Amino acid sequence: MKLRAATVGIAAVLLSGMLTTPVVADESAPSKVVQRATWMPPRGGSFNNPIGTAAAQLNIEDKVVGAIKHAHSGSSIFITLFSFDRIRVAGALIAADQRGVHVQI
C-alpha cells in the first residue's frame, strides 16, 4: 500500500495543530468560564509501513481519524489536499460536521 498524498496532506494539517479549543461556560456556575483541554497528537513523526501489518499500513490514517474524532463541537478542521480517497477519513469528517465541528476542505 503506497503512502497517499491525501493522507500526508491531511496529517500535515492535523499535526500542525489545526484543532481549536473553544471556551465554554460552566452550566453549574453561571459566572465561571471553563477552558476545555486541548487534544494533542503524539509527538514525533508518523510513518506507514507498506509491507507491515494492516495497522502498520494505516498508521497515519489512524492518527488522522483519531484527531478528527477528538474535535469538539464549535472547533474547526481545515484541510487542503490534492486528492482525497480515504473513506474512513471522509466518514470521520462527516460525523464531526454533524456534531457541530466546522469542517472546511
Summary of the structure (lengths in Angstrom):
residues: 105
radius of gyration: 15.5
end to end distance: 24.4
largest distance: 55.4
contacts: 263
relative contact order: 0.23
helix: 36%
strand: 11%
